[in-house]
Amino acid sequence: MSQLFKTANPYESQWGYSRAVRKGPFIFVSGTTAVDTSTGFIPPNLSAYEQAQLIFKEIIRAVEGLGGRKEDITRVRMFVEKDEEFEQVGKALKESLGEVGPAATGIVVL
């Protein structure tokens, strides 16, 4: 049986998915954005760094909510709109998970 981790993100209930799912020893985390749960939108004044800080915090919260630890995070994928945003996102990754050293992929979405 799976354990589900739900948040106040309005899209989870609207589209029928969970922030994270634990199946046996594995925890799978959905793609995570810095959505303001009261509006359903990403606040336009947040930098890529600020968004990434919120995102990594939410991912860690979901993993811990299903009995894992941030040290259990083995892989992250980061999507940005501009190459120059990777510097900010990378800084947030290092601050949030740097000592964990997960495998990481960065993708520019044009």
JOVENKA-V708907 format. One record per backbone hydrogen bond with DSSP energy under -0.5 kcal/mol. NH is the residue of the N-H (numbers start at 1). CO is the residue of the C=O. Records with the same first field share a line. If there is no record, write none. Layout:
NH = CO + CO
This chain:
3 = 22
5 = 20
6 = 4
12 = 9
13 = 9
14 = 10
15 = 11
16 = 12
17 = 12
19 = 5
20 = 5
21 = 28
22 = 3
23 = 21 + 26
24 = 1
26 = 23
28 = 21
30 = 19
36 = 41
37 = 35
39 = 36
40 = 36
41 = 36
43 = 34 + 41
46 = 43
51 = 47
52 = 48
53 = 49
54 = 50
55 = 51
56 = 52
57 = 53
58 = 54
59 = 55
60 = 56
61 = 57
62 = 58
63 = 59
64 = 60
65 = 61
66 = 62 + 63
67 = 64
68 = 63
72 = 69
73 = 70
76 = 103
78 = 105
80 = 107
85 = 82
86 = 83
87 = 84
88 = 84
89 = 85
90 = 86
91 = 87
92 = 88
93 = 89
94 = 90
95 = 91
96 = 92
97 = 93
98 = 93 + 94
100 = 97
101 = 97
103 = 74
105 = 76
107 = 78
109 = 80 + 107
110 = 108
